[in-house]
Every structure is written in structure tokens, then in C-alpha cells.
């Protein structure tokens, strides 16, 4: 009999069972990335020194050769990936909802040196239930990369924030172990349009949702640094540009 997993609480997440769920989710993602596989990785670890809750590095292989790594991160409300490596807090205007007393640099966009970065919306956890492919995070950038004055909204990754809590509520009583938003999907946090114009650089990813307060989100980031990496062609086939960026000429 299969043991029922206990994912813990937002105050005390159970990293062992969350990592088991991450492994299952990765297997499903490899089905849409048939030339890739993932290697062994350790249990996710809490990261109190960082502005996000937990993480682990996962090696990715192409026909047996390591071609990259996925950084899987557990986000709780308020978590972010920003740092003061590109900008300082006093250099940019920051909206009130993005201001934090603890680790305020979490919202500061960072310069991206990669060619492109893929985003994997693995799952959310709410009331000890898993919601596959159902997350909602905000990508932040700056108003003008050449002469920035303020942090701006760039796009939403995963689901739109107004829809996300509705999906959790609607799917709550779904008996399917893989309840969630349909099939696996991959988005780009940064890259180039067909025109060659760069988007998503610089950026930070932040969990800005206030409700539901006790929901955790597990996502992954895969950066590609060389054009001769087979990941370039593979991601070109399966990864999409977030709708907010595709439909707006105001950013990047």
C-alpha cells in the first residue's frame, strides 16, 4: 500500500515528500522533452540565508551528456529571486506591495547572462493537496534597462493571479492524484523574439499573491548559456513566451 504523502505546512514544509513529488513531476516533464533526462539529486533544502524558502539543483542530460541544470525552488508568499548584484535599493523606485523589511533586495531585477531561461511550473501545495502545473508568480523588470528608474511588472508566470485561487478551489475535490491545470507547460522568463529583440533581461521572480496565504509553489528554472547547446533547439519547440510579454510593446 502506497504511503500517503505529508507535505507539511507553510511554516514547516516536509522537504522529503515535496522532493518525492518533484521527482514525479520531473518524470512527466521528460515526456514532452523526449531527448532529455534528469539525474539523481538530493532532498530539497531550506535556504534561510536566501530570499526564497528552499531549493535543489537537478542535472539535466541529453543522451547521457550533462547539458544543464534545473534549479527547483519552493516559493512561499513574499519569496523572490532578486538580489542587489545589478541594482541597489536606493537606485530604483519600488511600489509599496514590493517593499519588504526582511531581505528587501528580493525584488531587485538581476542582469541575465544566459541566452534564454525556461520556467517549469511544477506544482502548488495547498491543504496537503498537490495541484500539478498550477502556479502563479510575478516577473519583475525595470522601466528602461539602459537608464532604469523604477521596478515594473513584466508578466505573470503560470496562471493569472485572479484565476489561480479559483483553480485551487475548483480542483480541490478532484480525486485524481495529478489534479491540476492540464498538461505540462514551459515558459521563457528571458530570451529573444524572432526579431532578435531581447526580453526579460533583467528580471526577478516574486511570489506576490496574498491569497491563499498557506499555498506553496514549486517551480524550476533552466538557463542556457551557449548557442551550440542542444537545449536551445529543444526549448524553441516547446517553450512559450508569457502572454503579457507577447501582447505588450511597453516592456523590454
C-alpha positions in Angstrom: 0.0 0.0 0.0 1.4 3.4 -1.0 2.1 5.7 1.9 0.1 8.9 1.7 2.5 11.9 1.5 2.5 14.6 4.0 3.8 17.9 2.6 3.9 19.7 5.9 2.7 23.2 6.5 3.8 26.6 5.1 5.6 27.1 8.5 7.2 23.7 8.4 7.3 22.1 4.9 8.2 18.5 4.7 11.1 18.6 2.2 11.3 14.8 1.8 7.8 14.3 0.5 7.9 17.6 -1.5 11.1 16.2 -3.2 9.3 12.9 -4.0 6.5 14.9 -5.7 9.1 16.9 -7.6 10.6 13.7 -8.9 7.2 12.6 -10.1 6.6 15.9 -11.8 10.0 15.8 -13.5 9.2 12.4 -15.0 6.1 13.9 -16.5 8.0 16.8 -17.9 10.5 14.5 -19.5 7.6 13.2 -21.6 7.5 16.5 -23.5 11.3 16.6 -23.6 11.9 13.1 -25.0 15.6 13.7 -25.7 16.3 14.7 -22.2 16.5 13.0 -18.8 17.3 14.1 -15.3 20.0 12.8 -12.9 20.0 12.0 -9.3 19.5 14.8 -6.8 19.3 15.3 -3.1 16.3 16.3 -1.0 15.3 20.0 -1.3 16.9 22.1 1.4 15.5 25.1 3.3 17.5 28.2 2.5 17.1 30.7 5.3 20.0 32.7 4.0 18.2 33.4 0.7 15.1 35.4 -0.1 13.2 32.2 -1.1 12.3 29.2 1.0 14.1 26.0 -0.3 15.9 24.8 -3.4 17.8 22.0 -5.1 19.9 21.7 -8.2 18.9 18.9 -10.7 21.3 17.8 -13.5 19.8 17.5 -17.0 21.2 15.1 -19.6 20.9 14.9 -23.4 21.7 11.3 -24.5 23.9 10.8 -21.4 25.8 14.1 -21.6 25.0 16.8 -19.0 23.8 19.9 -20.8 22.4 22.0 -17.9 20.8 22.1 -14.5 17.3 22.9 -13.3 17.2 25.0 -10.1 14.0 23.9 -8.3 12.7 26.5 -5.8 10.0 26.4 -3.2 8.2 29.7 -3.0 6.1 30.9 -0.1 4.2 34.2 -0.1 6.7 37.0 -0.4 9.6 34.9 -1.7 11.7 36.3 -4.5 14.8 35.6 -6.6 16.1 39.2 -6.7 19.5 40.4 -5.4 21.4 43.6 -5.2 24.0 42.5 -7.8 22.8 44.6 -10.7 20.9 47.4 -8.9 20.8 48.8 -5.3 17.6 49.5 -3.4 18.2 53.3 -3.4 18.6 53.3 -7.2 15.0 52.3 -8.1 11.5 53.4 -7.2 9.7 50.4 -5.7 5.9 50.0 -5.4 4.6 49.6 -1.9 3.4 46.0 -2.4 7.0 45.1 -3.3 8.6 46.5 -0.2 9.8 44.1 2.4 11.6 44.7 5.8 13.4 41.4 5.7 15.7 40.8 2.7 14.2 43.7 0.7 16.6 43.0 -2.2 14.4 40.0 -3.1 12.5 42.2 -5.7 15.6 43.7 -7.4 15.9 42.5 -11.0 19.2 40.9 -12.0 21.0 41.0 -15.2 20.8 37.7 -17.1 23.8 36.5 -18.9 22.1 33.4 -20.4 20.8 33.1 -23.9 17.4 32.0 -22.5 15.9 30.7 -19.3 13.0 28.3 -19.1 10.4 28.2 -16.4 8.8 25.0 -15.2 5.5 25.4 -13.2 5.8 22.1 -11.4 3.0 22.3 -8.8 1.4 24.0 -5.9 0.6 22.6 -2.4 -2.5 23.7 -0.5 -4.2 21.8 2.3 -1.8 18.9 1.8 -3.0 18.5 -1.8 -0.9 18.7 -4.9 -2.0 20.9 -7.9 0.2 20.0 -10.9 1.2 22.7 -13.4 -0.7 25.2 -11.3 1.3 28.2 -10.0 1.2 32.0 -10.2 4.3 34.1 -9.8 5.2 37.6 -11.0 8.2 38.5 -13.1 9.6 42.0 -12.4 11.9 44.1 -14.6 12.8 47.8 -14.9 11.2 50.5 -16.9 14.3 51.1 -19.1 17.3 48.7 -18.9 19.6 51.5 -20.3 18.5 54.1 -17.8 16.3 52.5 -15.2 14.3 54.5 -12.6 11.8 52.0 -11.2 10.8 48.3 -10.9 7.8 47.4 -13.1 5.6 44.4 -13.7 6.8 42.4 -16.7 4.5 39.4 -16.8 2.8 36.6 -14.8 4.3 33.1 -14.9 1.9 30.2 -14.8 -1.6 31.3 -14.1 -3.0 34.8 -13.9 -3.3 35.8 -10.2 -7.0 36.4 -10.4 -7.6 32.9 -11.7 -5.1 31.0 -9.5 -7.1 30.8 -6.3 -10.2 29.9 -8.4 -8.3 26.9 -9.9 -7.3 25.7 -6.4 -10.8 25.9 -5.2 -12.3 24.2 -8.3 -9.8 21.4 -8.3 -9.8 20.8 -4.5 -12.2 17.8 -4.6 -10.8 16.3 -7.8 -9.9 12.7 -6.8 -7.2 12.5 -9.5 -3.8 12.3 -7.8 -2.5 14.5 -10.6 -5.2 17.2 -10.2 -4.1 20.4 -11.9 -4.1 22.6 -14.9 -3.9 20.1 -17.8 -0.6 19.0 -19.3 2.9 20.1 -18.6 3.9 23.5 -20.0 7.2 25.5 -20.2 7.5 29.3 -20.4 10.5 31.6 -21.0 11.5 34.1 -18.4 14.0 35.7 -20.8 15.2 35.2 -24.4 14.8 36.8 -27.8 11.9 37.4 -30.0 12.1 36.3 -33.7 13.1 39.9 -34.5 16.1 39.5 -32.3 14.8 41.9 -29.6 15.7 40.8 -26.1 13.0 40.3 -23.4 13.1 39.5 -19.7 16.5 41.0 -19.0 17.0 42.0 -16.3 14.4 40.3 -14.1 13.4 38.9 -10.7 10.6 36.4 -9.9 8.5 37.1 -6.9 5.5 35.3 -5.2 3.3 38.4 -4.8 0.0 36.7 -4.1 -1.6 37.3 -0.7 -4.3 34.5 -1.0 -4.3 31.7 -0.3 -1.7 32.5 2.3 -0.8 28.9 3.1 -0.2 27.8 -0.5 3.4 26.8 -1.5 4.6 26.8 -5.1 7.4 24.6 -6.5 8.9 25.7 -9.8 12.1 25.2 -11.8 14.5 27.4 -13.8 16.7 26.1 -16.6 19.3 28.5 -18.1 21.0 28.0 -21.5 24.4 29.8 -21.9 25.6 28.6 -25.3 24.1 28.5 -28.7 25.5 25.1 -29.5 23.7 23.6 -26.5 21.0 21.2 -27.7 18.7 22.8 -25.2 18.4 25.8 -27.5 16.6 23.9 -30.2 14.6 21.7 -27.8 13.2 24.7 -25.9 12.5 26.6 -29.1 10.0 23.8 -29.9 8.2 23.5 -26.5 8.7 26.8 -24.5 6.4 29.8 -25.0 6.7 33.5 -24.2 4.3 34.6 -21.5 1.2 36.2 -22.8 1.8 39.5 -21.0 5.1 39.9 -22.9 3.8 38.7 -26.2 0.9 41.2 -26.3 2.8 44.3 -24.9 5.2 46.5 -26.6 5.9 48.5 -23.5 8.4 46.1 -21.9 11.9 45.2 -23.0 
